[in-house]
Amino acid sequence: MHHAIESLRLRAIPHAVDAARAEQRIQAMRAMPAMVHGSVELERVDDRLIAVRVRQLQAHHFGGFSGTRQVVNGAVLAGLFDCAFGVAARLQYDSGATVTVDLSMQYMQATHGPHVTVYGAVVLSRARLAFSEAIVIDGRGELTARGTCTCTAVYREAADDRAR
Protein backbone atom coordinates (compact mmCIF):
# COMPACT_ATOMS: atom_id res chain seq x y z
CA MET A 1 0.00 0.00 0.00
CA HIS A 2 1.28 3.46 -0.88
CA HIS A 3 2.62 5.43 2.09
CA ALA A 4 0.35 8.37 1.19
CA ILE A 5 -2.73 6.18 1.72
CA GLU A 6 -1.52 5.16 5.17
CA SER A 7 -0.71 8.78 6.00
CA LEU A 8 -4.25 9.81 5.02
CA ARG A 9 -5.70 6.99 7.13
CA LEU A 10 -3.74 8.21 10.17
CA ARG A 11 -5.22 11.73 9.83
CA ALA A 12 -8.75 10.48 9.15
CA ILE A 13 -11.54 10.22 11.68
CA PRO A 14 -13.89 7.21 11.79
CA HIS A 15 -17.17 7.34 9.91
CA ALA A 16 -19.94 8.42 12.26
CA VAL A 17 -22.59 6.13 10.77
CA ASP A 18 -22.49 2.39 11.44
CA ALA A 19 -21.20 -0.07 8.84
CA ALA A 20 -24.66 -1.22 7.72
CA ARG A 21 -25.91 2.32 7.11
CA ALA A 22 -22.65 3.25 5.38
CA GLU A 23 -22.96 0.30 3.00
CA GLN A 24 -26.61 1.17 2.29
CA ARG A 25 -25.66 4.73 1.34
CA ILE A 26 -22.74 3.57 -0.79
CA GLN A 27 -24.99 1.10 -2.64
CA ALA A 28 -27.40 3.94 -3.47
CA MET A 29 -24.54 6.12 -4.72
CA ARG A 30 -23.15 3.30 -6.89
CA ALA A 31 -26.46 3.24 -8.77
CA MET A 32 -26.37 6.95 -9.64
CA PRO A 33 -26.30 7.55 -13.45
CA ALA A 34 -23.00 9.50 -13.34
CA MET A 35 -21.30 6.62 -11.53
CA VAL A 36 -22.62 4.00 -13.94
CA HIS A 37 -21.94 6.06 -17.08
CA GLY A 38 -18.40 6.92 -15.97
CA SER A 39 -17.54 3.31 -15.00
CA VAL A 40 -16.82 4.61 -11.50
CA GLU A 41 -16.57 2.18 -8.60
CA LEU A 42 -17.08 3.19 -4.99
CA GLU A 43 -15.71 1.30 -1.99
CA ARG A 44 -15.64 1.80 1.74
CA VAL A 45 -12.05 0.64 2.34
CA ASP A 46 -12.45 0.64 6.13
CA ASP A 47 -14.11 2.75 8.82
CA ARG A 48 -12.09 5.81 7.75
CA LEU A 49 -11.29 5.67 4.01
CA ILE A 50 -13.34 5.83 0.82
CA ALA A 51 -11.95 4.71 -2.55
CA VAL A 52 -13.35 6.01 -5.83
CA ARG A 53 -11.92 4.06 -8.72
CA VAL A 54 -12.02 3.66 -12.47
CA ARG A 55 -10.52 0.19 -13.04
CA GLN A 56 -10.25 0.42 -16.80
CA LEU A 57 -9.87 3.93 -18.14
CA GLN A 58 -11.56 4.50 -21.50
CA ALA A 59 -10.73 6.94 -24.30
CA HIS A 60 -13.15 9.54 -22.90
CA HIS A 61 -11.20 9.63 -19.59
CA PHE A 62 -8.00 10.77 -21.31
CA GLY A 63 -6.87 13.94 -23.01
CA GLY A 64 -7.27 17.54 -22.13
CA PHE A 65 -5.71 20.55 -23.73
CA SER A 66 -2.34 18.83 -24.12
CA GLY A 67 -3.95 16.60 -26.75
CA THR A 68 -2.35 13.46 -25.36
CA ARG A 69 -4.30 10.27 -24.91
CA GLN A 70 -1.84 8.98 -22.32
CA VAL A 71 -2.89 10.97 -19.26
CA VAL A 72 -6.18 11.31 -17.39
CA ASN A 73 -8.07 14.53 -18.06
CA GLY A 74 -8.06 16.95 -15.10
CA ALA A 75 -11.84 17.33 -15.26
CA VAL A 76 -12.20 13.57 -14.76
CA LEU A 77 -9.94 13.77 -11.71
CA ALA A 78 -11.97 16.72 -10.37
CA GLY A 79 -15.15 14.65 -10.60
CA LEU A 80 -13.52 11.71 -8.83
CA PHE A 81 -12.23 14.05 -6.10
CA ASP A 82 -15.68 15.56 -5.58
CA CYS A 83 -17.21 12.10 -5.33
CA ALA A 84 -14.66 10.94 -2.74
CA PHE A 85 -15.12 14.09 -0.69
CA GLY A 86 -18.91 13.94 -0.83
CA VAL A 87 -19.16 10.28 0.10
CA ALA A 88 -16.69 10.61 2.97
CA ALA A 89 -18.63 13.60 4.32
CA ARG A 90 -21.97 11.85 3.86
CA LEU A 91 -20.81 9.09 6.22
CA GLN A 92 -20.38 11.66 9.02
CA TYR A 93 -24.07 12.61 9.30
CA ASP A 94 -27.17 10.58 10.11
CA SER A 95 -29.64 12.42 7.90
CA GLY A 96 -29.92 14.93 5.09
CA ALA A 97 -27.33 15.42 2.38
CA THR A 98 -23.91 17.01 2.06
CA VAL A 99 -22.97 19.79 -0.33
CA THR A 100 -19.47 20.81 -1.41
CA VAL A 101 -18.75 24.42 -0.44
CA ASP A 102 -15.01 24.53 -1.14
CA LEU A 103 -12.77 22.19 -3.13
CA SER A 104 -9.08 22.62 -3.85
CA MET A 105 -6.86 20.32 -5.91
CA GLN A 106 -3.16 20.28 -6.55
CA TYR A 107 -1.98 18.36 -9.59
CA MET A 108 1.54 17.14 -8.82
CA GLN A 109 2.28 15.16 -11.98
CA ALA A 110 0.48 13.54 -14.90
CA THR A 111 -1.94 10.75 -13.97
CA HIS A 112 -1.49 7.60 -16.09
CA GLY A 113 -3.66 4.50 -16.52
CA PRO A 114 -4.72 1.87 -16.98
CA HIS A 115 -6.65 2.64 -13.77
CA VAL A 116 -6.92 5.44 -11.24
CA THR A 117 -8.06 5.55 -7.60
CA VAL A 118 -8.91 8.51 -5.39
CA TYR A 119 -8.76 7.84 -1.65
CA GLY A 120 -10.74 10.26 0.50
CA ALA A 121 -11.37 10.78 4.20
CA VAL A 122 -12.81 13.29 6.62
CA VAL A 123 -10.10 14.67 8.90
CA LEU A 124 -12.30 16.98 11.00
CA SER A 125 -16.06 17.04 11.50
CA ARG A 126 -18.26 19.64 13.16
CA ALA A 127 -22.04 19.90 13.59
CA ARG A 128 -22.59 20.84 9.93
CA LEU A 129 -19.12 20.98 8.38
CA ALA A 130 -16.83 18.15 7.29
CA PHE A 131 -13.24 18.88 6.30
CA SER A 132 -11.81 16.24 3.98
CA GLU A 133 -8.58 15.32 2.24
CA ALA A 134 -8.00 13.06 -0.77
CA ILE A 135 -5.16 11.72 -2.89
CA VAL A 136 -4.89 10.22 -6.38
CA ILE A 137 -2.89 7.06 -7.02
CA ASP A 138 -2.49 6.27 -10.72
CA GLY A 139 -1.96 3.02 -12.61
CA ARG A 140 1.79 3.18 -11.99
CA GLY A 141 1.21 3.40 -8.22
CA GLU A 142 2.29 7.04 -8.18
CA LEU A 143 0.79 9.82 -6.05
CA THR A 144 -0.25 12.32 -8.73
CA ALA A 145 -2.63 14.78 -7.06
CA ARG A 146 -4.06 15.76 -3.70
CA GLY A 147 -6.93 17.89 -2.57
CA THR A 148 -8.94 19.31 0.29
CA CYS A 149 -12.62 20.00 0.63
CA THR A 150 -15.23 21.44 2.96
CA CYS A 151 -18.73 19.99 2.80
CA THR A 152 -21.77 21.19 4.70
CA ALA A 153 -24.59 19.03 5.96
CA VAL A 154 -27.98 20.12 4.67
CA TYR A 155 -30.87 18.73 6.66
CA ARG A 156 -34.24 18.32 5.01
CA GLU A 157 -36.00 20.40 7.67
CA ALA A 158 -33.65 23.35 7.09
CA ALA A 159 -34.13 23.14 3.32
CA ASP A 160 -37.93 23.01 3.75
CA ASP A 161 -37.85 26.14 5.97
CA ARG A 162 -35.88 28.10 3.35
CA ALA A 163 -38.38 27.15 0.64
CA ARG A 164 -41.27 28.83 2.50
C-alpha positions as CSV (number, residue, x, y, z in Angstrom):
1,M,0.0,0.0,0.0
2,H,1.3,3.5,-0.9
3,H,2.6,5.4,2.1
4,A,0.4,8.4,1.2
5,I,-2.7,6.2,1.7
6,E,-1.5,5.2,5.2
7,S,-0.7,8.8,6.0
8,L,-4.2,9.8,5.0
9,R,-5.7,7.0,7.1
10,L,-3.7,8.2,10.2
11,R,-5.2,11.7,9.8
12,A,-8.7,10.5,9.2
13,I,-11.5,10.2,11.7
14,P,-13.9,7.2,11.8
15,H,-17.2,7.3,9.9
16,A,-19.9,8.4,12.3
17,V,-22.6,6.1,10.8
18,D,-22.5,2.4,11.4
19,A,-21.2,-0.1,8.8
20,A,-24.7,-1.2,7.7
21,R,-25.9,2.3,7.1
22,A,-22.7,3.2,5.4
23,E,-23.0,0.3,3.0
24,Q,-26.6,1.2,2.3
25,R,-25.7,4.7,1.3
26,I,-22.7,3.6,-0.8
27,Q,-25.0,1.1,-2.6
28,A,-27.4,3.9,-3.5
29,M,-24.5,6.1,-4.7
30,R,-23.2,3.3,-6.9
31,A,-26.5,3.2,-8.8
32,M,-26.4,6.9,-9.6
33,P,-26.3,7.6,-13.4
34,A,-23.0,9.5,-13.3
35,M,-21.3,6.6,-11.5
36,V,-22.6,4.0,-13.9
37,H,-21.9,6.1,-17.1
38,G,-18.4,6.9,-16.0
39,S,-17.5,3.3,-15.0
40,V,-16.8,4.6,-11.5
41,E,-16.6,2.2,-8.6
42,L,-17.1,3.2,-5.0
43,E,-15.7,1.3,-2.0
44,R,-15.6,1.8,1.7
45,V,-12.0,0.6,2.3
46,D,-12.4,0.6,6.1
47,D,-14.1,2.8,8.8
48,R,-12.1,5.8,7.7
49,L,-11.3,5.7,4.0
50,I,-13.3,5.8,0.8
51,A,-12.0,4.7,-2.5
52,V,-13.4,6.0,-5.8
53,R,-11.9,4.1,-8.7
54,V,-12.0,3.7,-12.5
55,R,-10.5,0.2,-13.0
56,Q,-10.3,0.4,-16.8
57,L,-9.9,3.9,-18.1
58,Q,-11.6,4.5,-21.5
59,A,-10.7,6.9,-24.3
60,H,-13.2,9.5,-22.9
61,H,-11.2,9.6,-19.6
62,F,-8.0,10.8,-21.3
63,G,-6.9,13.9,-23.0
64,G,-7.3,17.5,-22.1
65,F,-5.7,20.6,-23.7
66,S,-2.3,18.8,-24.1
67,G,-3.9,16.6,-26.8
68,T,-2.4,13.5,-25.4
69,R,-4.3,10.3,-24.9
70,Q,-1.8,9.0,-22.3
71,V,-2.9,11.0,-19.3
72,V,-6.2,11.3,-17.4
73,N,-8.1,14.5,-18.1
74,G,-8.1,16.9,-15.1
75,A,-11.8,17.3,-15.3
76,V,-12.2,13.6,-14.8
77,L,-9.9,13.8,-11.7
78,A,-12.0,16.7,-10.4
79,G,-15.2,14.7,-10.6
80,L,-13.5,11.7,-8.8
81,F,-12.2,14.0,-6.1
82,D,-15.7,15.6,-5.6
83,C,-17.2,12.1,-5.3
84,A,-14.7,10.9,-2.7
85,F,-15.1,14.1,-0.7
86,G,-18.9,13.9,-0.8
87,V,-19.2,10.3,0.1
88,A,-16.7,10.6,3.0
89,A,-18.6,13.6,4.3
90,R,-22.0,11.8,3.9
91,L,-20.8,9.1,6.2
92,Q,-20.4,11.7,9.0
93,Y,-24.1,12.6,9.3
94,D,-27.2,10.6,10.1
95,S,-29.6,12.4,7.9
96,G,-29.9,14.9,5.1
97,A,-27.3,15.4,2.4
98,T,-23.9,17.0,2.1
99,V,-23.0,19.8,-0.3
100,T,-19.5,20.8,-1.4
101,V,-18.8,24.4,-0.4
102,D,-15.0,24.5,-1.1
103,L,-12.8,22.2,-3.1
104,S,-9.1,22.6,-3.8
105,M,-6.9,20.3,-5.9
106,Q,-3.2,20.3,-6.6
107,Y,-2.0,18.4,-9.6
108,M,1.5,17.1,-8.8
109,Q,2.3,15.2,-12.0
110,A,0.5,13.5,-14.9
111,T,-1.9,10.7,-14.0
112,H,-1.5,7.6,-16.1
113,G,-3.7,4.5,-16.5
114,P,-4.7,1.9,-17.0
115,H,-6.6,2.6,-13.8
116,V,-6.9,5.4,-11.2
117,T,-8.1,5.5,-7.6
118,V,-8.9,8.5,-5.4
119,Y,-8.8,7.8,-1.7
120,G,-10.7,10.3,0.5
121,A,-11.4,10.8,4.2
122,V,-12.8,13.3,6.6
123,V,-10.1,14.7,8.9
124,L,-12.3,17.0,11.0
125,S,-16.1,17.0,11.5
126,R,-18.3,19.6,13.2
127,A,-22.0,19.9,13.6
128,R,-22.6,20.8,9.9
129,L,-19.1,21.0,8.4
130,A,-16.8,18.1,7.3
131,F,-13.2,18.9,6.3
132,S,-11.8,16.2,4.0
133,E,-8.6,15.3,2.2
134,A,-8.0,13.1,-0.8
135,I,-5.2,11.7,-2.9
136,V,-4.9,10.2,-6.4
137,I,-2.9,7.1,-7.0
138,D,-2.5,6.3,-10.7
139,G,-2.0,3.0,-12.6
140,R,1.8,3.2,-12.0
141,G,1.2,3.4,-8.2
142,E,2.3,7.0,-8.2
143,L,0.8,9.8,-6.0
144,T,-0.3,12.3,-8.7
145,A,-2.6,14.8,-7.1
146,R,-4.1,15.8,-3.7
147,G,-6.9,17.9,-2.6
148,T,-8.9,19.3,0.3
149,C,-12.6,20.0,0.6
150,T,-15.2,21.4,3.0
151,C,-18.7,20.0,2.8
152,T,-21.8,21.2,4.7
153,A,-24.6,19.0,6.0
154,V,-28.0,20.1,4.7
155,Y,-30.9,18.7,6.7
156,R,-34.2,18.3,5.0
157,E,-36.0,20.4,7.7
158,A,-33.7,23.4,7.1
159,A,-34.1,23.1,3.3
160,D,-37.9,23.0,3.8
161,D,-37.8,26.1,6.0
162,R,-35.9,28.1,3.4
163,A,-38.4,27.1,0.6
164,R,-41.3,28.8,2.5
